[in-house]
Amino acid sequence: MSKLVKQIAKKHGVSPKQVEKDMKEAIRVAMLNRNSTPESKALWDKLSPDGKEPSIEEFIKFCQQQI
């Protein structure tokens, strides 16, 4: 995970902490819109059945499994 964050930070000229902050914010915004479509609700229900915000690692792992 750290390697990925560092690569993204380098590519965009920002710090790894900024990348993590932005990723957490994106996850938070997506969760706020989790019920916008039946498809997104179904995915979020699989990713976070308890309704808690997943960590960056959990989110990326889930995305990898979906691909």
C-alpha positions in Angstrom: 0.0 0.0 0.0 2.8 2.4 0.9 4.5 1.8 -2.4 1.2 2.7 -4.3 0.7 5.8 -2.3 4.3 6.9 -2.9 4.0 6.3 -6.6 0.8 8.4 -6.8 2.3 11.2 -4.7 5.4 11.3 -6.9 3.3 11.3 -10.1 1.2 14.2 -8.9 3.9 16.2 -7.1 2.3 15.9 -3.6 3.2 14.3 -0.3 2.1 10.7 0.5 0.1 12.2 3.4 -1.8 14.3 1.0 -2.6 11.3 -1.2 -3.9 9.4 1.8 -6.0 12.4 2.9 -7.5 12.7 -0.6 -8.2 9.0 -0.8 -10.0 9.0 2.6 -12.0 12.0 1.5 -13.0 10.3 -1.7 -14.1 7.2 0.2 -16.1 9.4 2.6 -17.9 11.3 -0.2 -18.7 8.0 -2.1 -20.2 6.6 1.1 -22.4 9.6 1.5 -23.7 8.8 -2.0 -23.9 5.1 -1.5 -27.6 4.9 -2.1 -27.6 7.0 -5.3 -28.1 3.9 -7.5 -29.1 0.4 -6.8 -25.8 -0.8 -8.1 -23.7 1.5 -5.8 -25.9 0.5 -2.9 -25.2 -3.2 -3.6 -21.5 -2.6 -3.9 -21.3 -0.6 -0.7 -23.4 -3.2 1.2 -20.8 -5.8 0.2 -17.9 -3.6 1.0 -19.2 -2.2 4.3 -22.2 -4.2 5.6 -21.9 -2.6 9.0 -22.0 0.9 7.4 -18.6 1.9 8.7 -16.1 3.7 6.6 -13.6 1.3 5.2 -9.9 2.0 5.4 -8.0 2.8 2.3 -6.5 -0.7 2.3 -9.9 -2.3 2.7 -11.3 -0.2 -0.1 -8.5 -1.0 -2.5 -8.5 -4.7 -1.7 -12.3 -4.8 -2.4 -11.8 -3.0 -5.7 -9.1 -5.4 -6.7 -11.4 -8.3 -6.0 -14.1 -6.8 -8.2 -11.8 -6.5 -11.2 
